Amino acid sequence: MLKKTIPSLKNRRSKVEDYLIGTYYSNLSDVIRDRLRKIVAEYKRKMRLGLLQPSTKRKITLQ
């Protein structure tokens, strides 16, 4: 009989944070900031190409 275990979300999150912060970023704020920049850039690209529906067009600002 095979016994499979599923790691908890907290455990998985911790492993991902450790990997990202240790490998690509210096801290968690850098990870979040970089991801937000990518989301905003993709949103702007889709707006320029007219790929978003009128109901989803709203201004995104970072504060």
PEFEN-V618277 format. One record per residue. N is the residue number from 0. D_LAST is the distance of its C-alpha to the last C-alpha in Angstrom with 1 decimal. Layout:
n,d_last
N,D_LAST
N,D_LAST
//
This chain:
n,d_last
0,53.4
1,50.0
2,47.4
3,43.8
4,41.0
5,37.4
6,35.0
7,32.6
8,29.0
9,28.1
10,30.6
11,29.4
12,25.7
13,26.9
14,28.9
15,26.2
16,23.8
17,26.8
18,27.6
19,24.2
20,23.4
21,26.9
22,27.4
23,24.3
24,21.5
25,21.7
26,19.5
27,17.7
28,14.2
29,15.4
30,16.7
31,13.5
32,11.5
33,14.5
34,14.9
35,11.5
36,12.3
37,15.7
38,14.8
39,12.7
40,15.7
41,18.2
42,16.7
43,16.9
44,20.4
45,21.6
46,20.5
47,22.5
48,25.5
49,25.5
50,25.5
51,23.3
52,25.0
53,24.2
54,23.2
55,20.4
56,18.9
57,15.7
58,12.6
59,9.8
60,6.4
61,3.8
62,0.0
//
